[in-house]
Amino acid sequence: MTPTNTVQQSMELSWRRYFDNPTPLMKQGPTAVAVAIAAVLMWTIPGIPVTDTAVAIFGLATIAAATAFAAVLSVRGVYEGWVVMLVPMIDILGLGAIRAGTGGPASLFSSFVLLPVIWIAAAPGRRQVVIVAVFSSIALIMPNLIDPPEEAADWLRGVIGPLVFATVGAIVNELSRQQRLRTSQAEAHVVERTAALAANEAILEQLKASEQQYRALSESFTSVWNSITGQAVIATDNGGIITAWNPGAVRLLGMPVKDALAGVRVDSLFPSHMLAQFAPEGRPEQVDGLHPGLRSLFDDADAGLPVDAHVDVATAGGSTVPVRATVTPYQDSDGSRHGYLLVITDETRAVEVARMKDEFVGMISHELRTPLSAIIGFLDLLQNDPAQPLTPDQQEFVGIIERNAQRLLNLVGDLLFTAQVESGRFPLERREADVVELVRNAVESAGPHAQREGIEIVAEVPTAPVRLSIDSGRIGQALDNLLSNAIKFTGTGGRVTASLRMLDGAVELAVRDTGVGIPEDEQGMLFTRFFRASTATQNAVPGVGLGLTITRAIMLAHGGSMDVTSKEGVGTEFRMLLPAAPRTEAIQVVR
């Protein structure tokens, strides 16, 4: 905007301000100008009769005084109130005097009375109409008071004239009221519009800030997404169609982003036999063509269950890679699910390290068993040589050597056993056996140990036999391990219980104690080789951390499972679930 336009706009606003809220002097202006013109006409035009010079001059002086009073009010900033309304009332009296001094009812200036009448009538309030009627009546009757008429009809002008002025005043008053009402409404609309514009500006500022935050978050997400190269992160819709493919997926699977997003279904990345292990028996093929095994994993994720699977994944080059895959659903803030997120981690190196570790453990175990067996054999010959009997001290020393050698041989055997389990070469000698009898024998074998520690040990088993096709030696070993641990972790006066109960298509073996318990955050590591709970180390309980690993391996080899429930200071319960073989008639035998 130029300086000239700015000045012009300022002048327009200034003039508009005066007209929107005029001063008393501006309102008096039309009357003052009209009376000044009348004075000039009276003294310059002989044809205008001046019947009473003194009264006419009094009228002019009254108008001049009212004008001066209006100027004083304007200077002092008094624009409203009864004081201001005195000005038009004085005007009506002054105009009445001018009318009386210039011919009375026939005066040329009678119509000037309308000017202050309109001023009064335009003011707010119905009482202004009454004021108009009273003062206009005085102005119209004033000539009759100075020069009383001879005819009574002339007095009626003092009644009829005010009625006309009052009617005009009422019309002007109503029009002014409506105008004020419309002005008030317009001002209210202006205020509302101004507030709305301010609110819109605030919203626009918020939108700009939100847009900047969104761009920053989007750029940050894109940077993080593109920086994930060590893992394949794949997003799918509800039907398993790939919708996002990060650089890690390109590196691991060898498929470009463009090809992956061309309607590829995620189950095509996995060998069918790998997914088959997750499919429930008898589950039909999905309508959308998704593999039942993958749909089962998706359903588990929808149910809030952790989905963490070790499988093989097929690359674009036709090779397979061992991976760890996790599945989680992703959804909006309102809870609407849009699909699933798969995070695939390459475990080639971990599998190779585990294989080398198992081979090393197996090799070391084999290499240690030979000299240990020789040591134990020669110790036996030394103890039983009749030609050279040992003294009592020598017998004690040899006995200590033999016990520690036997412990070392047992540890080597455990290491070899775990290596066989990890390598998949775990041997089982299945025969039909009575599991009830195995539990009773295990409790009986652990009885002396429990008695020495002051612990009560009991067996809670059915009276009828329960026969399963199992490796009875390995199952007995598992029970011995659990009972031995329970006794070691239970204080004097405690109780250890071995139980058996029939479930739907399975047999549950459980060992429960009232010992020190296991911290909740350590229970997930219990079946890891060489892991020992903090309660074991704090209480100086002997062991190397292989017993539970071996026990769980025995259960897995039988097609079963194992879990634990424990609370510190209350006790621990280990549960082993053995599936009933199809040919086992366990229910009939129990009957």
C-alpha positions in Angstrom: 0.0 0.0 0.0 1.4 3.4 -1.0 1.7 6.3 1.5 -1.0 8.3 -0.4 -3.5 5.4 0.0 -2.6 5.1 3.6 -3.3 8.8 4.3 -6.6 8.6 2.3 -7.7 5.6 4.2 -6.9 7.3 7.5 -9.0 10.4 6.5 -11.9 8.2 5.5 -11.8 6.4 8.8 -11.7 9.8 10.6 -14.7 11.2 8.8 -16.6 7.9 9.2 -15.9 8.1 12.9 -17.6 11.5 13.2 -20.7 10.4 11.2 -21.0 7.2 13.1 -21.0 9.0 16.5 -21.8 12.7 15.8 -21.1 15.3 18.4 -23.9 17.6 19.7 -22.5 20.4 17.6 -22.9 18.4 14.5 -26.4 17.5 15.4 -27.1 21.2 16.0 -25.5 22.1 12.7 -28.6 21.8 10.5 -30.8 23.9 12.8 -28.1 26.5 13.3 -27.5 26.8 9.5 -31.2 27.0 8.8 -31.7 29.7 11.4 -28.7 31.7 10.1 -30.2 31.5 6.6 -33.5 32.7 8.0 -31.9 35.6 9.7 -30.2 36.7 6.5 -33.5 36.4 4.6 -35.3 38.4 7.3 -33.0 41.3 7.1 -32.3 41.3 3.4 -35.7 40.5 1.8 -38.3 43.2 2.5 -41.1 40.8 1.6 -40.6 38.6 4.6 -42.8 40.0 7.3 -41.3 40.5 10.8 -44.4 41.1 13.0 -42.5 41.3 16.3 -38.9 42.2 16.0 -38.1 41.6 19.7 -39.6 38.1 19.7 -37.8 37.2 16.5 -34.4 38.4 17.9 -35.2 36.5 21.1 -35.7 33.4 19.0 -32.4 33.9 17.1 -30.6 34.5 20.4 -32.0 31.3 21.8 -30.8 29.3 18.9 -27.4 30.9 19.1 -27.3 30.0 22.8 -28.3 26.4 22.1 -25.6 26.2 19.5 -22.9 27.5 21.9 -24.1 25.0 24.5 -23.8 22.2 22.0 -20.2 23.4 21.2 -19.3 23.3 24.9 -20.7 19.7 25.2 -18.8 18.6 22.1 -15.6 20.0 23.5 -16.1 18.2 26.8 -16.9 14.9 25.0 -20.5 14.7 26.3 -22.3 13.0 23.4 -25.3 11.3 25.2 -27.6 11.9 28.1 -30.4 14.3 29.2 -28.0 17.3 29.1 -27.5 16.8 25.4 -31.3 16.5 24.9 -31.7 20.0 26.3 -30.2 21.5 23.1 -33.1 20.4 20.7 -35.7 21.3 23.4 -34.2 24.8 23.5 -34.2 24.8 19.7 -37.9 24.1 19.6 -38.6 27.0 22.0 -36.3 29.3 20.0 -37.9 28.3 16.6 -41.3 28.9 18.2 -40.3 32.4 19.1 -38.9 33.0 15.5 -42.2 31.7 14.1 -44.2 34.0 16.5 -42.1 37.0 15.4 -42.3 36.4 11.7 -46.0 36.1 11.1 -47.2 33.4 13.5 -49.1 30.5 11.9 -48.3 32.0 8.5 -44.5 32.2 9.1 -42.2 31.1 6.4 -40.0 29.3 8.9 -42.6 27.1 10.6 -41.2 23.9 9.1 -37.9 24.5 10.8 -39.4 22.9 13.9 -39.0 19.5 12.3 -35.2 19.7 12.6 -35.0 19.5 16.5 -38.1 17.2 16.5 -36.3 14.7 14.4 -33.2 15.0 16.7 -35.4 14.3 19.8 -37.4 11.5 18.1 -34.2 9.7 16.9 -33.0 9.3 20.5 -33.7 5.9 22.2 -36.9 5.6 24.3 -40.6 6.1 23.7 -40.7 9.1 26.1 -39.0 11.1 23.3 -42.4 11.1 21.4 -44.1 12.7 24.4 -41.3 15.3 24.6 -41.8 16.1 20.9 -45.6 16.5 21.4 -45.2 18.8 24.4 -42.5 21.1 23.1 -44.0 21.2 19.6 -47.3 22.2 21.2 -45.6 25.0 23.1 -43.8 26.2 19.9 -47.1 26.2 17.9 -49.1 27.9 20.6 -46.5 30.5 21.3 -47.8 33.0 18.6 -51.3 32.7 20.1 -49.9 33.5 23.6 -48.2 36.7 22.2 -51.1 37.7 20.1 -54.3 35.9 21.1 -56.5 35.1 18.1 -60.0 36.2 17.9 -61.4 32.9 16.6 -61.3 29.7 18.7 -60.4 27.6 15.7 -57.0 29.1 15.7 -56.3 27.5 19.1 -56.9 24.1 17.5 -53.6 24.5 15.6 -51.8 24.1 19.0 -53.4 20.7 19.3 -53.5 19.3 15.8 -50.0 20.5 14.9 -48.4 18.7 17.9 -50.3 15.5 17.0 -48.8 15.6 13.5 -45.3 16.3 15.0 -45.8 13.5 17.5 -46.8 11.1 14.8 -43.7 12.0 12.7 -41.7 11.7 15.9 -43.1 8.2 16.6 -42.3 7.1 13.1 -38.7 8.5 13.3 -38.3 6.9 16.8 -39.4 3.5 15.6 -37.2 3.7 12.5 -34.3 4.8 14.7 -35.0 1.9 17.1 -34.9 -0.6 14.2 -31.8 1.0 12.8 -30.1 0.7 16.2 -31.2 -2.9 16.5 -29.8 -3.7 13.0 -26.6 -1.9 13.9 -26.3 -3.8 17.1 -26.9 -7.1 15.3 -24.4 -6.1 12.6 -21.8 -5.3 15.3 -22.5 -8.6 17.0 -22.0 -10.3 13.7 -18.8 -8.4 13.2 -17.6 -9.5 16.7 -18.6 -13.1 15.9 -16.9 -12.9 12.6 -13.8 -11.4 14.1 -13.7 -14.1 16.7 -14.2 -16.8 14.1 -11.4 -15.3 12.0 -9.2 -15.3 15.1 -10.1 -18.9 15.8 -9.5 -19.8 12.2 -6.1 -18.2 12.3 -5.3 -20.1 15.5 -6.4 -23.3 13.9 -4.3 -22.6 10.8 -1.3 -22.0 13.1 -2.0 -25.3 14.8 -2.4 -27.0 11.5 0.9 -25.5 10.3 2.6 -26.7 13.5 1.0 -30.1 13.2 2.0 -30.3 9.6 5.6 -29.5 10.6 5.5 -32.1 13.3 4.0 -34.7 10.9 6.7 -33.9 8.3 9.4 -34.3 11.0 7.9 -37.6 12.2 7.5 -38.8 8.7 11.1 -38.0 7.8 12.3 -39.5 11.1 10.3 -42.7 10.4 11.6 -42.9 6.9 15.2 -42.5 8.2 14.6 -45.2 10.8 12.9 -47.5 8.3 15.7 -47.2 5.8 18.3 -47.6 8.4 17.0 -51.1 9.5 19.2 -53.3 7.4 20.0 -56.0 9.9 16.4 -57.3 10.0 13.7 -57.8 7.5 10.6 -55.8 8.5 7.6 -56.7 6.4 4.0 -55.2 6.7 1.0 -57.0 5.3 -2.7 -56.3 5.0 -5.3 -58.5 6.7 -5.1 -61.0 3.8 -1.3 -61.4 4.0 -0.5 -59.2 0.9 2.8 -57.4 1.4 2.3 -53.6 1.8 5.8 -52.5 3.1 9.2 -53.9 2.5 12.3 -52.4 4.2 15.9 -52.4 3.0 16.7 -55.3 5.5 14.2 -57.4 3.6 15.8 -56.6 0.3 19.2 -57.6 1.7 18.1 -60.8 3.4 15.6 -62.1 0.8 17.0 -60.6 -2.4 13.7 -59.2 -3.7 13.5 -55.6 -4.8 10.9 -53.4 -3.2 9.0 -52.9 -6.5 8.6 -56.7 -6.9 7.6 -57.3 -3.3 4.9 -54.7 -3.4 3.4 -56.2 -6.6 0.7 -58.2 -4.8 3.1 -60.8 -3.3 1.5 -62.8 -0.4 3.8 -63.2 2.6 3.3 -67.0 3.0 5.1 -67.5 -0.4 8.3 -66.5 1.4 8.2 -69.6 3.6 8.5 -73.3 2.6 5.1 -75.0 2.9 6.4 -77.7 5.2 7.7 -75.1 7.6 4.3 -73.4 7.9 2.5 -76.7 8.2 3.9 -77.3 11.7 1.8 -74.3 12.9 -1.5 -75.3 11.3 -4.0 -77.0 13.5 -5.1 -80.5 12.4 -8.1 -80.5 10.1 -8.0 -76.7 9.5 -9.4 -76.1 6.0 -7.7 -74.0 3.4 -8.4 -70.3 3.7 -10.8 -68.5 1.4 -8.2 -65.9 0.6 -5.6 -68.6 -0.2 -3.4 -67.8 2.8 -1.6 -70.9 4.2 -3.4 -72.3 7.3 -0.2 -72.3 9.3 0.4 -68.6 8.7 -3.3 -67.8 9.4 -2.9 -69.7 12.7 0.1 -67.4 13.6 -2.0 -64.3 12.6 -4.9 -65.5 14.8 -2.5 -66.0 17.8 -1.2 -62.5 17.2 -4.8 -61.1 17.1 -5.5 -62.9 20.4 -2.6 -61.1 22.1 -0.3 -64.1 22.3 3.4 -63.8 21.6 4.3 -65.2 18.2 8.0 -66.0 18.0 8.8 -68.8 15.5 12.1 -70.4 14.3 11.6 -71.3 10.6 13.3 -71.2 7.3 12.6 -68.5 4.7 13.1 -68.8 1.0 15.2 -66.2 -0.8 14.7 -64.9 -4.3 17.8 -67.0 -5.4 16.1 -70.2 -4.3 18.1 -70.9 -1.1 16.7 -71.1 2.4 17.9 -69.2 5.4 17.1 -70.1 9.1 15.4 -67.1 10.7 13.5 -66.1 13.8 10.1 -64.5 12.9 7.9 -62.5 15.1 4.3 -61.5 14.2 2.4 -58.6 15.7 -0.8 -56.9 14.5 -0.7 -53.2 13.7 -3.7 -50.9 14.1 -4.8 -47.3 14.2 -5.3 -45.3 17.4 -9.0 -46.0 17.2 -8.4 -49.8 17.3 -9.0 -50.5 13.6 -6.6 -53.3 12.5 -4.9 -52.8 9.1 -2.7 -55.9 9.0 0.3 -57.5 10.5 4.0 -56.7 11.0 6.6 -59.4 10.6 10.2 -58.9 11.9 12.5 -61.6 10.5 16.0 -62.0 11.9 18.7 -64.0 10.2 19.9 -66.8 12.5 22.4 -68.4 10.1 25.3 -67.4 12.3 23.5 -68.4 15.5 22.6 -71.8 14.1 26.2 -72.4 13.0 27.6 -71.3 16.4 25.1 -73.6 18.2 26.0 -76.5 15.9 29.7 -76.0 16.5 29.1 -75.6 20.2 27.2 -78.9 20.3 29.8 -80.7 18.3 32.5 -79.3 20.6 30.6 -80.4 23.7 30.0 -83.8 22.2 33.6 -84.2 21.2 34.9 -83.1 24.6 32.4 -85.4 26.4 33.6 -88.4 24.3 37.2 -87.5 24.9 36.7 -87.2 28.6 34.7 -90.4 29.1 37.6 -92.6 28.0 40.2 -91.4 30.6 37.6 -91.1 33.3 36.5 -94.7 32.7 40.1 -95.8 32.9 40.7 -93.9 36.1 37.6 -95.4 37.8 38.5 -98.9 36.6 42.1 -98.7 38.0 40.7 -97.2 41.2 38.5 -100.3 41.6 41.5 -102.6 41.0 43.5 -100.6 43.5 40.8 -100.9 46.1 40.3 -104.7 45.6 43.9 -105.9 45.0 44.4 -108.7 47.7 48.1 -108.8 47.1 48.5 -105.2 48.2 45.7 -104.2 50.6 45.3 -100.5 51.3 45.6 -99.0 54.7 42.5 -97.2 56.1 43.9 -93.8 55.2 44.6 -94.9 51.7 41.1 -96.4 51.4 39.7 -93.0 52.4 41.8 -91.2 49.9 41.0 -93.6 47.0 37.3 -93.3 48.0 37.4 -89.5 47.7 39.1 -89.8 44.3 36.5 -92.4 43.1 33.5 -90.3 44.2 34.8 -87.1 42.4 35.7 -89.1 39.3 32.2 -90.6 39.3 30.7 -87.0 39.7 32.9 -85.9 36.8 31.8 -88.9 34.7 28.1 -88.1 35.4 28.6 -84.5 34.4 30.3 -85.6 31.2 27.3 -87.9 30.6 24.9 -85.0 31.1 26.9 -82.8 28.7 26.9 -85.6 26.1 23.2 -86.1 26.6 22.4 -82.4 26.0 24.6 -82.4 23.0 22.6 -85.3 21.6 19.4 -83.5 22.3 20.5 -80.3 20.5 21.8 -82.1 17.5 18.6 -84.1 17.1 20.2 -87.5 17.8 18.4 -88.1 21.1 17.9 -91.9 21.5 14.7 -93.2 23.1 14.0 -96.9 24.0 10.2 -96.9 24.1 8.4 -99.7 25.9 5.0 -99.9 27.5 5.4 -99.0 31.2 3.2 -98.1 34.2 3.7 -94.4 34.9 2.1 -94.7 38.3 4.8 -97.2 39.3 7.5 -94.9 38.0 6.3 -92.0 40.2 6.1 -94.3 43.3 9.7 -95.6 42.6 11.1 -92.1 42.2 9.5 -90.9 45.5 10.8 -94.0 47.3 14.3 -93.4 45.9 14.3 -89.8 47.1 12.9 -90.7 50.5 16.2 -91.2 52.4 17.5 -87.8 51.0 14.3 -86.1 52.1 14.3 -87.8 55.5 17.9 -86.6 56.2 16.8 -83.0 55.3 13.7 -83.2 57.5 11.3 -82.9 54.6 8.0 -84.8 54.0 7.8 -86.4 50.6 4.6 -88.0 49.3 3.1 -89.4 46.1 -0.4 -88.6 44.9 -1.2 -91.1 42.2 -4.2 -93.1 41.1 -4.6 -96.6 42.5 -5.0 -98.1 39.0 -2.0 -98.4 36.7 -1.6 -95.9 33.8 0.4 -97.5 30.9 2.1 -95.5 28.2 4.7 -96.2 25.5 7.7 -94.4 26.9 11.4 -94.7 27.7 10.9 -95.5 31.4 14.6 -94.9 32.2 14.5 -91.4 30.8 11.1 -90.6 32.5 12.5 -91.9 35.8 15.6 -89.7 35.3 13.3 -86.7 34.7 11.4 -87.4 37.9 14.6 -87.9 39.9 15.9 -84.6 38.7 12.8 -82.7 39.7 12.5 -84.4 43.1 16.2 -83.8 43.8 15.8 -80.1 43.0 12.7 -79.8 45.1 14.4 -81.3 48.2 17.5 -79.1 47.7 15.4 -75.9 47.6 13.0 -76.8 50.4 13.8 -76.1 54.0 13.4 -78.4 57.0 9.8 -79.0 57.8 8.7 -78.5 54.2 6.8 -80.8 51.9 7.5 -82.2 48.4 4.7 -83.8 46.4 4.9 -85.9 43.2 1.5 -86.3 41.5 0.0 -87.8 38.4 -3.4 -87.1 36.9 -5.1 -87.9 33.6 -6.0 -85.2 31.2 -7.7 -85.2 27.8 -5.4 -87.4 25.7 -2.4 -86.8 28.0 -0.9 -87.6 31.4 0.4 -84.8 33.6 3.3 -85.5 36.0 4.0 -82.8 38.5 6.5 -82.1 41.3 5.4 -79.5 43.8 7.4 -78.1 46.8 7.1 -75.5 49.5 10.6 -74.1 49.1 12.2 -70.8 48.4 10.7 -70.3 45.0 12.1 -68.7 41.8 12.0 -65.0 40.9 9.4 -64.3 38.2 11.9 -62.5 35.9 14.2 -65.6 36.0 11.6 -68.3 35.2 12.0 -67.9 31.5 15.7 -68.9 31.7 15.2 -72.0 33.8 15.6 -74.4 30.9 18.7 -72.8 29.5 21.9 -74.8 29.9 24.1 -73.9 32.9 21.6 -71.3 34.1 21.1 -71.2 37.8 18.5 -69.1 39.6 19.6 -66.4 42.1 17.9 -68.3 44.9 20.2 -71.2 44.1 23.4 -69.1 44.3 22.3 -67.2 47.3 21.5 -70.3 49.3 24.7 -72.1 48.0 22.7 -75.0 46.6 25.1 -77.3 44.6 24.6 -77.9 40.9 25.8 -76.9 37.4 22.4 -76.0 35.8 21.9 -78.9 33.5 19.1 -80.9 35.3 16.2 -78.9 34.1 17.6 -78.7 30.6 17.9 -82.5 30.5 14.4 -83.0 32.0 12.8 -80.7 29.4 14.7 -82.4 26.6 13.3 -85.8 27.7 9.8 -84.4 27.6 10.2 -82.8 24.2 11.7 -86.1 22.9 8.5 -87.9 24.0 6.4 -85.3 22.2 5.4 -83.6 25.4 5.9 -80.3 27.1 7.0 -78.8 30.4 6.2 -75.6 32.3 6.7 -74.1 35.7 4.8 -72.0 38.2 6.7 -70.4 41.1 6.4 -67.7 43.7 9.2 -66.6 46.0 8.8 -67.7 49.6 5.8 -69.9 48.7 7.1 -72.7 46.5 7.5 -74.1 43.0 5.6 -76.6 40.8 7.0 -78.2 37.6 4.5 -79.9 35.3 5.4 -82.4 32.6 2.8 -83.3 30.0 3.1 -86.7 28.2 0.8 -87.4 25.3 -1.0 -90.7 25.3 0.2 -92.9 22.4 -2.7 -93.9 20.0 -2.3 -97.6 20.9 -2.3 -97.0 24.6 -5.5 -98.2 26.3 -4.9 -96.1 29.4 -8.6 -95.3 30.0 -9.7 -99.0 29.9 -6.8 -100.0 32.3 -7.8 -97.3 34.8 -11.3 -98.6 34.8 
